[in-house]
Amino acid sequence: MDMYTKLHPNVTFEPEFSGWDGYWDKLASMTAAGNMPDIVQMDSYYLADYADKNQLADLGSLNMADVEPALLDTGKYKDKLYAIPLGNNALGFVYNKKLMVESGIELPQNGWTWEDVKRIGQEAKAKLGEDVYFTQDFTWQYMNYEAYQLSRGKGHPITTDGIFNFDQQTFLDYMNMYENFRKEGLAPPPDVSLAHKDFDPKFDLMANGTALSRFIYAVQIPSLESLAPDTYELVSHPKEEQNGAWLKPSMFWSASAKSKHLEEAKAFIDWFVNDVQANEVLMAGGRGAPSSTKVVEALDAHFTPIDKKANDLINLVAQDPAPFNPGAPGWASFRDKDFKDIGEQIMFGELTPEKAWDLLVSKAKSYQ
C-alpha cells in the first residue's frame, strides 16, 4: 500500500487487520450496515454469499491475461468475475520430519492413505510416549471432511448449487476413525485439541511438539516453518480410493459494488497482481506462488527452499486435483459453525456419530 501511494499520491489507504477468527462476522456486520470497505480480502467459501447478494463489483475488465484461466475462474460466480486470486494454493499435509527421523519413525510419502496414517501413528505412539500425538484431531473440521468424502468418490458434501450431499456411511466412517485415533492416543484429547491456535508459538500443537502432523495449505507452511526452521516437510493429503485434495486460490481481492472509489480500487488490484516489485514484497507474506505467470518467472530466483516446497506440493496436486468447490450461497454458517459444533460434541462424547448424523441432517434442512 505504501508503494502504491508513492506511485499514486492521490490514493491513500486505511487498513484494518484481523485474524481469520472474527473476520467474517466483522465483514458481514460492516456490509449489512452499508459500509463494506472499498477493497476486501475474500475467500472462496464466502464468495458465493457476497456475490449472490450483489455486494461485490464485477472485476472482469481488469487485465488478468497472465493468470491461468482455471485459476482465474475460481473467482467467478454465475460467469462474472467478482474476485481476483493473489496466488495458487493446494491442500496437503505437514509433518515434523526432524523429530520423526530422530525417533526412527517411518516418514509419510506422497500418495499415502488413511490406513497409513493409522499405521504410522501407532508406530509414533509406541516410540514417543503419552503426551505426544501423531495427528491433530479434525473431527470438527469441515474442510478435512470434505477431502475425505471426495477421496471416497462421493462428491462435495455441499454441491455448488447448494444441495446437501453428505454421504451417511462416509460421515460415520470419518467420525469413527477420529474417535479411534483419540482412544488409541494417536490424536490428542479434545481439550488439548481445541486449545490449538495456528502459528502461535505456545498454542500451536505442532510448534509446541504436541502433534506431529496435520492438514495444511501449501501457502501456510512458511508461517509454521518460521517457528521452527528446518523441521517440517510437506506431503500429499491422505486419500482413500482417489485423491481428495484440490487446488484453490491462496486468497482473493474483491471490491465493494457500492464503493465510491471503485475505479481506484480496481486499479490497485490490477497493479497488486501484475507488478513484479509488489509481488517481491508480498513473497515475505507466505501467500503462495503469484497468480501471474510472468511474475512467477521474474521472481523464480527469489524463491526460498520453503517456498519451493510449497510450490512442489501445488505442482503435485495439480497432476490430479479433486474438483474445486467455490461454495454455495447460504451455507457458510452450516459449514463453519454447525458442522464444527457437532464435531466438538462428538469429541467430548456428548454425541455418538449416529446421533450426530441425525442432528446434521436436521440442521441442514434450514439451509435448503
C-alpha positions as CSV (number, residue, x, y, z in Angstrom):
1,M,0.0,0.0,0.0
2,D,2.9,2.4,0.8
3,M,4.5,1.6,-2.6
4,Y,1.2,2.3,-4.4
5,T,0.7,5.6,-2.7
6,K,4.2,6.7,-3.7
7,L,3.3,5.9,-7.3
8,H,-0.2,7.4,-7.0
9,P,-0.1,10.1,-4.3
10,N,-3.8,10.8,-4.8
11,V,-4.6,7.3,-3.4
12,T,-4.2,6.5,0.3
13,F,-5.4,3.6,2.4
14,E,-7.0,3.0,5.8
15,P,-6.2,-0.7,6.5
16,E,-8.0,-2.8,9.1
17,F,-6.3,-6.0,10.1
18,S,-7.9,-9.2,11.5
19,G,-7.1,-12.8,12.1
20,W,-9.4,-15.4,10.5
21,D,-11.4,-15.7,13.7
22,G,-13.9,-12.9,13.8
23,Y,-13.1,-11.5,10.3
24,W,-16.2,-12.8,8.6
25,D,-18.5,-11.7,11.3
26,K,-17.0,-8.3,11.2
27,L,-17.2,-8.1,7.4
28,A,-20.8,-9.2,7.5
29,S,-21.7,-6.6,10.0
30,M,-20.0,-3.8,8.1
31,T,-21.7,-4.9,4.8
32,A,-25.1,-5.1,6.5
33,A,-24.6,-1.5,7.7
34,G,-23.7,-0.3,4.2
35,N,-20.1,0.4,4.9
36,M,-18.2,-2.5,3.3
37,P,-14.6,-1.4,2.7
38,D,-13.6,-0.4,-0.8
39,I,-11.3,-3.5,-1.1
40,V,-11.8,-6.7,0.9
41,Q,-9.9,-9.9,1.4
42,M,-12.3,-12.6,0.1
43,D,-12.2,-16.3,0.4
44,S,-13.7,-18.9,-2.0
45,Y,-16.1,-20.3,0.6
46,Y,-17.7,-16.9,1.1
47,L,-17.6,-15.6,-2.4
48,A,-21.0,-17.0,-3.5
49,D,-22.7,-15.5,-0.5
50,Y,-21.4,-12.0,-1.2
51,A,-21.7,-12.2,-5.0
52,D,-25.2,-13.6,-4.9
53,K,-26.4,-10.5,-2.9
54,N,-24.8,-8.1,-5.4
55,Q,-22.3,-6.8,-2.8
56,L,-19.2,-7.3,-4.9
57,A,-18.1,-5.4,-8.0
58,D,-17.6,-7.1,-11.4
59,L,-13.8,-7.1,-12.0
60,G,-14.0,-8.6,-15.5
61,S,-12.4,-5.5,-17.1
62,L,-9.1,-6.0,-15.3
63,N,-6.0,-7.1,-17.2
64,M,-5.5,-10.7,-16.0
65,A,-4.1,-12.1,-19.2
66,D,-1.1,-13.7,-17.4
67,V,-3.2,-15.6,-14.8
68,E,-4.0,-19.2,-15.7
69,P,-7.7,-19.3,-16.9
70,A,-8.5,-22.2,-14.5
71,L,-7.2,-20.2,-11.5
72,L,-8.9,-17.0,-12.6
73,D,-12.2,-18.9,-13.0
74,T,-12.2,-19.7,-9.2
75,G,-13.1,-16.0,-8.7
76,K,-16.2,-16.2,-10.9
77,Y,-19.8,-16.6,-9.8
78,K,-22.5,-17.1,-12.5
79,D,-19.9,-16.3,-15.1
80,K,-18.9,-12.9,-13.7
81,L,-15.5,-12.2,-12.1
82,Y,-16.0,-11.0,-8.5
83,A,-12.6,-12.0,-7.0
84,I,-9.0,-11.9,-8.2
85,P,-6.7,-14.6,-6.9
86,L,-3.5,-13.4,-5.3
87,G,-1.8,-16.8,-5.8
88,N,-2.1,-20.5,-6.3
89,N,-2.6,-22.9,-3.4
90,A,-3.1,-26.6,-2.7
91,L,-4.4,-28.8,0.2
92,G,-1.8,-31.1,1.7
93,F,-0.4,-32.5,5.0
94,V,2.6,-31.3,7.0
95,Y,4.7,-33.5,9.4
96,N,7.6,-33.0,11.8
97,K,10.3,-34.6,9.8
98,K,13.1,-33.7,12.2
99,L,11.5,-35.4,15.2
100,M,10.4,-38.4,13.2
101,V,13.8,-39.0,11.7
102,E,15.4,-38.7,15.2
103,S,13.0,-41.2,16.6
104,G,13.3,-43.7,13.7
105,I,9.6,-43.4,12.7
106,E,8.5,-44.2,9.1
107,L,8.0,-41.0,7.2
108,P,4.8,-40.3,5.3
109,Q,5.1,-40.5,1.5
110,N,3.1,-38.8,-1.3
111,G,0.1,-41.0,-2.1
112,W,-0.3,-42.3,1.4
113,T,-3.7,-43.4,2.7
114,W,-5.7,-43.0,5.9
115,E,-4.7,-46.6,6.7
116,D,-1.1,-45.4,6.5
117,V,-1.9,-42.5,8.9
118,K,-3.2,-45.1,11.4
119,R,-0.2,-47.4,11.0
120,I,2.5,-44.7,11.2
121,G,0.6,-43.1,14.0
122,Q,0.7,-46.4,16.0
123,E,4.4,-46.6,15.5
124,A,4.9,-43.0,16.6
125,K,2.8,-43.5,19.7
126,A,4.9,-46.5,20.7
127,K,8.1,-44.6,20.3
128,L,7.2,-41.1,21.6
129,G,5.1,-41.7,24.7
130,E,2.0,-40.5,26.3
131,D,1.9,-36.7,25.7
132,V,2.9,-36.7,22.0
133,Y,0.3,-37.5,19.3
134,F,0.8,-38.3,15.7
135,T,-2.0,-36.2,14.2
136,Q,-4.2,-33.3,15.3
137,D,-7.9,-34.1,15.7
138,F,-10.1,-32.8,12.8
139,T,-13.4,-34.3,13.8
140,W,-14.8,-30.8,13.7
141,Q,-13.1,-29.6,10.6
142,Y,-15.4,-29.4,7.5
143,M,-12.6,-28.9,5.1
144,N,-10.8,-32.1,6.1
145,Y,-14.0,-34.0,6.0
146,E,-14.7,-32.6,2.5
147,A,-11.4,-34.0,1.3
148,Y,-12.2,-37.4,2.9
149,Q,-15.6,-37.6,1.2
150,L,-14.1,-36.6,-2.1
151,S,-11.4,-39.3,-1.8
152,R,-14.3,-41.8,-1.4
153,G,-15.7,-40.7,-4.8
154,K,-18.8,-39.3,-3.2
155,G,-18.5,-35.7,-4.4
156,H,-18.6,-32.5,-2.3
157,P,-20.7,-32.6,0.9
158,I,-22.5,-29.4,-0.2
159,T,-22.7,-29.1,-4.0
160,T,-22.0,-25.8,-5.9
161,D,-25.8,-25.4,-6.4
162,G,-26.5,-25.8,-2.7
163,I,-27.6,-29.4,-2.4
164,F,-26.9,-31.3,0.8
165,N,-24.8,-34.2,-0.5
166,F,-23.2,-35.7,2.7
167,D,-22.8,-39.5,2.4
168,Q,-24.0,-41.1,5.6
169,Q,-21.6,-44.0,5.7
170,T,-18.7,-41.8,4.8
171,F,-19.6,-39.4,7.6
172,L,-19.9,-42.2,10.1
173,D,-16.6,-43.8,9.0
174,Y,-14.8,-40.4,9.3
175,M,-16.1,-39.7,12.8
176,N,-15.4,-43.3,14.0
177,M,-11.9,-43.0,12.5
178,Y,-11.0,-40.0,14.6
179,E,-12.8,-41.5,17.6
180,N,-10.5,-44.5,17.4
181,F,-7.5,-42.1,16.9
182,R,-8.4,-40.5,20.3
183,K,-8.9,-43.8,22.0
184,E,-5.5,-45.1,20.8
185,G,-3.7,-41.9,21.6
186,L,-2.9,-41.1,18.0
187,A,-4.8,-37.8,18.4
188,P,-5.0,-35.6,21.5
189,P,-7.8,-35.4,24.0
190,P,-10.5,-32.9,23.0
191,D,-9.5,-30.2,25.5
192,V,-5.9,-30.3,24.1
193,S,-7.1,-30.2,20.5
194,L,-9.3,-27.2,21.0
195,A,-6.6,-25.2,22.7
196,H,-4.7,-25.2,19.5
197,K,-4.1,-21.8,17.8
198,D,-2.5,-21.8,14.3
199,F,1.1,-20.5,14.3
200,D,1.1,-19.4,17.9
201,P,4.5,-20.4,19.3
202,K,2.9,-21.5,22.6
203,F,-0.5,-23.0,21.5
204,D,0.1,-24.3,18.0
205,L,0.2,-28.1,18.7
206,M,2.9,-28.8,16.1
207,A,5.0,-25.8,17.1
208,N,5.0,-26.9,20.8
209,G,5.7,-30.5,19.9
210,T,2.3,-32.0,21.0
211,A,1.3,-33.2,17.5
212,L,3.5,-34.5,14.6
213,S,1.2,-33.8,11.7
214,R,-1.9,-32.0,10.4
215,F,-3.5,-30.9,7.2
216,I,-2.3,-27.6,5.8
217,Y,-2.5,-25.4,2.8
218,A,0.8,-25.0,0.9
219,V,0.9,-21.3,1.4
220,Q,0.8,-21.7,5.2
221,I,4.0,-23.7,5.5
222,P,6.3,-20.6,5.7
223,S,4.4,-19.4,8.8
224,L,4.9,-22.8,10.5
225,E,8.5,-23.1,9.4
226,S,9.2,-19.6,10.8
227,L,8.5,-21.1,14.3
228,A,11.0,-23.9,13.9
229,P,13.2,-23.8,10.8
230,D,14.3,-27.0,9.1
231,T,11.7,-29.0,10.9
232,Y,8.8,-29.7,8.7
233,E,8.1,-31.5,5.4
234,L,5.0,-31.3,3.1
235,V,3.3,-34.4,1.7
236,S,0.1,-35.1,-0.1
237,H,-3.2,-35.2,1.8
238,P,-4.1,-38.8,2.8
239,K,-6.6,-40.5,0.5
240,E,-9.0,-43.4,0.1
241,E,-9.9,-44.7,-3.3
242,Q,-8.8,-41.5,-5.0
243,N,-7.2,-38.1,-4.4
244,G,-9.4,-35.8,-2.3
245,A,-7.2,-32.6,-2.3
246,W,-7.8,-29.7,-4.6
247,L,-6.2,-26.6,-6.0
248,K,-7.5,-23.2,-4.9
249,P,-6.5,-19.6,-4.9
250,S,-4.4,-18.7,-1.9
251,M,-6.5,-15.6,-1.2
252,F,-8.7,-13.2,-3.2
253,W,-9.1,-9.4,-3.6
254,S,-12.7,-8.2,-4.1
255,A,-14.1,-4.7,-4.3
256,S,-17.4,-3.4,-2.9
257,A,-20.1,-2.9,-5.5
258,K,-21.1,0.3,-3.6
259,S,-17.6,1.8,-3.4
260,K,-17.3,5.5,-4.1
261,H,-13.7,4.8,-5.3
262,L,-14.3,1.7,-7.4
263,E,-12.1,2.7,-10.3
264,E,-9.2,3.4,-7.9
265,A,-9.9,0.0,-6.1
266,K,-9.8,-1.9,-9.4
267,A,-6.6,-0.1,-10.5
268,F,-4.9,-1.1,-7.2
269,I,-5.9,-4.8,-7.5
270,D,-4.7,-4.8,-11.1
271,W,-1.3,-3.4,-10.0
272,F,-1.1,-5.7,-7.0
273,V,-1.4,-8.9,-9.1
274,N,0.7,-7.8,-12.1
275,D,3.5,-5.7,-10.7
276,V,6.8,-7.6,-10.1
277,Q,8.1,-5.4,-7.3
278,A,4.8,-5.6,-5.4
279,N,4.9,-9.4,-5.6
280,E,8.6,-9.4,-4.5
281,V,7.5,-7.7,-1.3
282,L,4.4,-9.9,-1.0
283,M,6.6,-13.1,-1.1
284,A,7.5,-12.4,2.6
285,G,3.8,-12.8,3.5
286,G,3.6,-16.5,2.7
287,R,0.7,-16.3,0.2
288,G,2.0,-18.8,-2.3
289,A,3.2,-18.6,-5.9
290,P,2.0,-15.3,-7.5
291,S,-1.0,-15.8,-9.7
292,S,0.6,-14.1,-12.7
293,T,2.8,-16.5,-14.7
294,K,5.0,-13.6,-15.8
295,V,5.6,-12.5,-12.2
296,V,6.5,-16.1,-11.2
297,E,9.1,-16.3,-14.0
298,A,10.6,-12.9,-12.9
299,L,10.8,-13.9,-9.3
300,D,12.0,-17.5,-9.7
301,A,15.4,-16.8,-8.3
302,H,14.0,-15.3,-5.2
303,F,12.1,-18.3,-4.0
304,T,13.4,-19.8,-0.8
305,P,13.7,-23.6,-0.2
306,I,10.5,-23.5,1.8
307,D,8.7,-21.6,-1.0
308,K,9.9,-24.3,-3.4
309,K,8.4,-27.0,-1.0
310,A,5.1,-25.2,-1.2
311,N,5.3,-24.9,-5.0
312,D,6.2,-28.6,-5.3
313,L,3.1,-29.6,-3.4
314,I,1.0,-27.3,-5.6
315,N,2.5,-28.9,-8.7
316,L,1.9,-32.4,-7.3
317,V,-1.8,-31.8,-6.6
318,A,-2.1,-30.1,-10.0
319,Q,-1.4,-33.5,-11.6
320,D,-4.6,-35.0,-10.3
321,P,-6.7,-32.5,-8.4
322,A,-10.1,-33.1,-6.9
323,P,-12.7,-30.7,-8.3
324,F,-12.7,-27.3,-6.7
325,N,-15.9,-26.1,-4.9
326,P,-16.3,-22.4,-4.7
327,G,-19.1,-22.8,-2.1
328,A,-22.8,-22.3,-2.4
329,P,-24.9,-19.3,-1.2
330,G,-26.3,-19.5,2.3
331,W,-24.2,-22.5,3.5
332,A,-21.3,-20.7,5.1
333,S,-22.7,-20.8,8.7
334,F,-23.6,-24.5,8.3
335,R,-20.0,-25.4,7.3
336,D,-18.2,-23.1,9.8
337,K,-20.5,-23.2,12.8
338,D,-23.0,-26.1,12.7
339,F,-20.6,-28.8,11.5
340,K,-17.9,-27.5,13.9
341,D,-20.3,-27.6,16.8
342,I,-21.5,-31.1,16.0
343,G,-17.9,-32.3,15.6
344,E,-16.9,-30.9,19.0
345,Q,-19.9,-32.6,20.7
346,I,-18.6,-35.9,19.2
347,M,-15.1,-35.2,20.5
348,F,-16.4,-34.7,24.1
349,G,-18.6,-37.7,24.0
350,E,-21.8,-35.7,24.0
351,L,-23.0,-37.2,20.7
352,T,-22.4,-40.6,19.1
353,P,-21.6,-40.4,15.4
354,E,-25.1,-41.8,14.7
355,K,-26.8,-39.2,16.7
356,A,-24.6,-36.6,15.2
357,W,-25.7,-37.7,11.7
358,D,-29.4,-37.1,12.7
359,L,-28.5,-33.7,14.0
360,L,-26.5,-32.8,10.9
361,V,-29.4,-33.7,8.6
362,S,-31.8,-31.7,10.9
363,K,-29.6,-28.6,10.8
364,A,-29.2,-28.9,7.0
365,K,-32.9,-28.6,6.4
366,S,-32.9,-25.0,7.5
367,Y,-30.4,-24.2,4.8
368,Q,-32.1,-25.9,1.8
